[in-house]
Amino acid sequence: MNLLPFVGDKLQQLVVGGSNYGHHTLTRFFALHAGLLPALLVFFLVLHVYMFRRHGITHKLPVRRQDGTFCPTRCFGTA
């Protein structure tokens, strides 16, 4: 990660917790998996339920005009 220009060193410090993998790296990834990911899951679940309650489960049917009869309209209309 430290090969990325401008942000590589800072990104490595944030993700790994230093220049080497170790205790800080495991602690950060455990906090990510045990705290942040379940919180994001609950957030998106609540957002999903809210959107269903707001917009409804089924979509509205489009307004369609009545089809003409087959014989003169469809037979001779495309010829």
C-alpha positions in Angstrom: 0.0 0.0 0.0 2.9 2.3 0.6 3.6 2.4 -3.2 0.5 4.6 -3.8 1.6 8.2 -4.4 0.6 10.8 -1.8 -1.7 8.6 0.3 0.2 5.3 0.5 2.0 5.9 3.8 -1.1 7.3 5.5 -3.3 4.5 4.2 -0.8 1.9 5.4 -0.7 3.6 8.8 -4.5 3.6 9.0 -5.1 0.0 7.8 -2.1 -1.9 9.1 -1.4 0.3 12.2 2.3 0.8 11.4 4.9 -0.4 9.0 4.6 -4.1 10.0 1.7 -6.5 10.4 1.1 -7.3 14.0 -1.2 -6.9 16.9 -2.6 -3.5 15.8 -3.5 -4.9 12.4 -5.5 -7.8 14.0 -7.2 -5.4 16.3 -8.2 -3.0 13.5 -9.6 -5.8 11.3 -11.5 -7.4 14.3 -13.0 -4.0 15.0 -14.0 -3.6 11.4 -15.6 -7.1 11.2 -17.2 -7.0 14.6 -18.4 -3.4 14.8 -18.5 -1.6 11.5 -19.9 -4.2 9.2 -22.8 -5.2 11.4 -23.7 -1.6 11.9 -23.7 -1.0 8.1 -25.8 -4.1 7.7 -28.4 -2.8 10.1 -28.3 0.6 8.5 -29.0 -0.7 5.0 -31.7 -3.1 6.3 -33.5 -0.2 8.0 -33.1 1.9 4.8 -34.4 -1.0 2.7 -37.5 -1.4 4.9 -38.1 2.4 4.9 -38.0 2.5 1.1 -40.5 -0.3 0.8 -42.8 1.4 3.3 -42.5 4.7 1.4 -42.9 3.4 -2.2 -44.8 0.2 -1.7 -43.9 -3.3 -2.7 -45.6 -3.4 -6.1 -45.0 -1.0 -8.9 -47.8 1.0 -10.4 -49.1 -0.3 -13.7 -48.6 2.0 -16.6 -51.6 3.6 -18.3 -52.1 1.8 -21.6 -54.4 2.6 -24.4 -56.9 0.0 -25.5 -55.6 -2.2 -28.3 -57.4 -2.1 -31.6 -59.0 -5.2 -33.2 -56.6 -7.6 -34.9 -58.0 -7.8 -38.4 -57.9 -4.4 -40.0 -55.6 -2.7 -37.6 -52.8 -5.4 -37.2 -53.1 -7.1 -40.5 -52.9 -4.1 -42.8 -51.1 -1.6 -40.4 -47.7 -3.3 -40.7 -47.9 -4.1 -44.4 
